[in-house]
C-alpha cells in the first residue's frame, strides 16, 4: 500500500523532482557523500581494522597452542584438532582480508580529493571502491559500512 502511494505520488512529480527527492532521502539516511566526514571515517576505519586484525592474530596464536595440546594428548584428538585447524585457517584468511581492506581505505584517504571532484568513479579506483562497497555489508565495522553506503550513493554503484 505504501509503495503504491509513493509511486503514484512520484508519477505526479517531474523527473528532476523525483531524482532530487531520492537524492535527499539517501543523503538523509546515509549521510551522503561528504568528504569532510569521509576522510576521518577512513582513518578511523583503518585504525579499527588494525585493532581487529591484531586481536584476531592473538586469538590465532592461542588457537595454535590449543591445537598442539589436543595433538599431544594420549590418545590424540585428531578430529577436534582438524576442526579447529579449519577454523584457524578461516580466521587467518579473515586477517589477510582485513589487511587488504585497510590498505584500500588508506588509498582512498590519499585520493579523496580526486573522488570529491569527479562525478564518476575514476577507473584506477573503481575496483577499490567496489571492494569496499562489497566488504561494507560483510564486515562488522561501522566506519567501513558508512564508507560503503557513501560510495554507493556518490557513484550509484551496486554490490
C-alpha positions in Angstrom: 0.0 0.0 0.0 2.8 2.4 0.9 4.7 1.5 -2.2 1.7 2.2 -4.5 1.1 5.6 -2.7 4.7 6.6 -3.1 4.8 5.5 -6.8 1.6 7.4 -7.5 3.0 10.5 -5.8 6.2 10.2 -7.9 4.2 9.9 -11.1 2.7 13.3 -10.4 6.2 14.9 -9.9 8.6 15.9 -12.6 11.5 13.5 -13.2 14.0 16.0 -11.8 11.9 16.4 -8.7 11.9 12.6 -8.2 15.6 12.4 -8.6 16.1 15.2 -6.2 13.7 13.6 -3.7 15.6 10.3 -4.0 19.0 12.0 -3.5 17.7 14.0 -0.5 16.3 10.8 1.1 19.5 8.9 0.6 21.6 11.8 1.9 19.4 11.9 5.0 19.5 8.2 5.6 23.2 7.6 4.9 24.7 11.0 5.5 25.6 11.4 1.8 29.0 11.8 0.2 30.7 14.4 2.4 34.5 14.3 2.0 34.9 16.2 5.3 33.3 13.4 7.1 34.6 10.5 5.0 38.3 11.4 5.4 38.2 11.0 9.2 35.9 7.9 8.7 38.6 6.4 6.5 41.3 7.0 9.2 39.0 5.6 11.9 38.3 2.5 9.7 42.0 1.9 9.2 42.6 2.2 13.0 39.7 -0.1 13.8 40.8 -2.6 11.2 44.3 -2.7 12.6 42.9 -3.3 16.1 40.6 -6.1 14.8 43.4 -7.7 12.9 45.7 -7.7 15.9 43.0 -9.2 18.1 42.4 -12.0 15.6 46.2 -12.6 15.3 46.5 -13.0 19.0 43.5 -15.4 19.0 45.1 -17.4 16.2 48.3 -17.8 18.3 46.2 -19.1 21.2 44.3 -21.5 18.9 47.5 -22.9 17.6 48.6 -23.7 21.2 45.3 -25.4 21.9 45.6 -27.5 18.7 49.1 -28.5 19.7 47.7 -29.6 23.1 45.0 -31.6 21.5 47.5 -33.5 19.4 49.9 -34.1 22.3 47.2 -35.8 24.4 47.1 -39.6 24.7 45.3 -40.7 22.6 45.5 -37.7 20.3 42.2 -36.0 19.5 42.9 -35.6 15.8 39.3 -34.9 14.7 38.9 -32.0 17.1 42.3 -30.7 16.1 41.3 -30.9 12.4 38.1 -28.9 13.0 39.9 -26.3 15.0 42.6 -26.1 12.3 40.0 -25.4 9.7 38.5 -22.6 11.8 42.1 -21.3 12.3 42.6 -21.1 8.6 39.4 -19.2 8.1 40.4 -16.7 10.8 43.9 -16.3 9.1 42.2 -15.6 5.8 40.0 -13.0 7.5 43.1 -11.3 8.9 44.6 -11.1 5.5 41.3 -9.7 4.1 41.2 -7.1 6.8 44.7 -6.0 5.9 43.7 -5.7 2.3 40.7 -3.5 3.2 42.9 -1.5 5.4 45.2 -0.7 2.5 42.3 0.2 0.3 41.0 2.6 2.9 44.4 4.3 3.1 44.4 4.6 -0.7 41.0 6.2 -0.7 42.1 8.6 2.0 45.0 9.7 -0.1 42.9 10.0 -3.2 39.8 11.7 -1.6 40.4 15.0 -3.5 40.1 13.1 -6.8 36.9 11.3 -5.7 35.5 14.6 -4.5 35.9 16.4 -7.8 34.9 13.6 -10.2 31.3 12.8 -11.0 32.1 9.2 -12.0 34.4 6.9 -10.2 38.0 7.1 -11.6 39.0 3.9 -13.5 42.0 3.2 -11.3 39.9 3.4 -8.1 36.9 1.5 -9.4 37.9 -1.9 -8.1 38.9 -0.3 -4.7 35.5 1.4 -4.4 33.6 -1.7 -5.4 35.6 -3.9 -3.0 34.8 -1.5 -0.1 31.1 -1.5 -1.1 31.1 -5.3 -1.1 33.0 -5.6 2.1 30.8 -3.0 3.9 28.0 -5.5 4.1 30.1 -8.3 5.3 32.5 -6.8 7.9 31.5 -5.8 11.4 33.0 -2.3 11.2 30.6 0.7 11.3 33.1 3.0 9.6 33.6 0.7 6.6 29.8 0.3 6.5 29.3 4.1 6.3 32.0 4.3 3.7 30.3 1.7 1.5 27.0 3.5 1.8 28.5 6.8 0.9 30.4 5.4 -2.1 27.2 3.7 -3.4 25.4 7.0 -3.2 28.2 9.0 -4.8 28.8 6.7 -7.8 25.5 4.9 -8.0 27.3 1.5 -7.8 25.8 -1.8 -6.8 27.4 -4.7 -4.9 
